[in-house]
Amino acid sequence: LGSMQSPLAALLLAVCISGCLAQECGWTSPDGTSFDLSPLRKTDESYTISQSDQDFFLNVCYNAVNGPSICTQELPQSPGIRLFKLTGRDMCEILGLLSFPQWSLLDRNDPSAGVRLEYGYGPQIRGNQKVTYNFRCSCGAGNGYPVVKSCPLPIRLPFQEACEIDWDTELVCGACGLSWGWIFNICFFLAVSVYIGGGVFYNVKTHGMQPGIEAIPQIEFWRLVITLVREGAVFFVLKVRGLAGQPPSNDPL
C-alpha cells in the first residue's frame, strides 16, 4: 500500500467515514452546469480492466466490490483497486477513498467538454496513489466504459502521478442530438414537401394537369397569400421611410 506520513489511524478513520456517508454522484460547476454520474455506479460488480500485466477494479460513487481476495482481505475499501506484479510477487493497492472526491471541469471555458473526478485521501494522508476519471462528452457513446490512460507502477514514493482513466460517455454532454429548433425545421420542411409533392401528384393523376406550378394544390390561395405578404411589406417600408423623413420610392422593395 505504500508508506504514509500520517498514522494508520487516519486512514482507518477515513475508510469508516467513506463507508458510512451516502455518496453523492453528481456535481454542479461554478457556472451552474450540473453533472449526474449515478447511472455509472455499480453495486454488484466493478468495472474490470486488464492491461499490461495489471488488473484494475474500478467503480464510480461506490467502492469496488468484486476485487480478488488477496486485495479485499488486506486493503481498505476503495473505488479503485489495482492488482500488479512487482519483483515477481502479486501486489495490490487502493486508488483513493470514496469519501474524498474532488470535482473539476475538463475545460473551464467549455463545460460541455466533460468533467473530472479524482478520488484522493484527504489532507492528513499523503503518499498514496490516487485515481482520476476524465469523463469526456461523447454523444452516442451511451454510458461508456473506462479506459486506463496511464497508471505508473508504485516504485518510487511518494506517488506523484495519479492513475488516469479516460471515460467517453454521453452522460456529461447535457443535450445530445438535434435541438428543438432543428427538429421543428426538419418537420416543417417534410410537411411542406409532402403537401406540395402529394398535391401535385394528385392533380396530375386525378385531374390530368401538367406537372408544374399550376399543379400545386390551392395555387390561387397561395398566390393571394404571396400578394398580401408583398403588399404588407411595401406598406411597412413606406411607413418606416415616412417616419424617417425619406421621400417615397416607386419601388420600395
Secondary structure, DSSP 8 states (H G I E B T S, - for coil): ----SS-HHHHHHHHHHHHHS----EEE-TTS-EEE-GGG--SS--EEEEETTEEEEE-SSS---S--HHHHTTS---SEEEEEEETTEEEEEE---TT-EEEEESSTT-GGGEEEEEE---TT--SS--EEEEEEE-TT-TT--EEEEE---S-SSS--S-EEEEEEEGGGSSS-S--HHHHHHHHHHHHHHHHHHHHHHHHHHHH---SSGGGSTTHHHHHHHHHHHHHHHHHHHHHHHHHHT----S---
